Amino acid sequence: MPKMTRKLAKTSKDMVNHPPHYNSGEIECIDAIQASMSKEGFISYCKGNIIKYLWRFEHKNGLEDLEKAGWYFDKLLEVANDYYEGSK
């Protein structure tokens, strides 16, 4: 399934895909989080973040939060596809 493309506002930092505050080491924070939990746990983590960013977008970061919700949705699709296709 191809990823949906979304337009981001032009900024010098990619605050959705690679926020600098989560990329300071040799491994991205999201990769460490994913490695620390089961597939089921990480699927739940992604769902929770989707809800969080959709919940707050009108009150905090607007379109950036919708982009972040979309990023977590794409990650959820990737992980769920591997999980459910692998269990057949």
Stockholm file with secondary structure:
# STOCKHOLM 1.0

chainA/1-88         MPKMTRKLAKTSKDMVNHPPHYNSGEIECIDAIQASMSKEGFISYCKGNIIKYLWRFEHKNGLEDLEKAGWYFDKLLEVANDYYEGSK
#=GR chainA/1-88 SS CCCCCCCCCCCSSCTTTSCGGGCSSSSCHHHHHHHTSCHHHHHHHHHHHHHHHHHHTTTTTTHHHHHHHHHHHHHHHHHHHHHHHHTC
#=GC SS_cons        CCCCCCCCCCCSSCTTTSCGGGCSSSSCHHHHHHHTSCHHHHHHHHHHHHHHHHHHTTTTTTHHHHHHHHHHHHHHHHHHHHHHHHTC
//
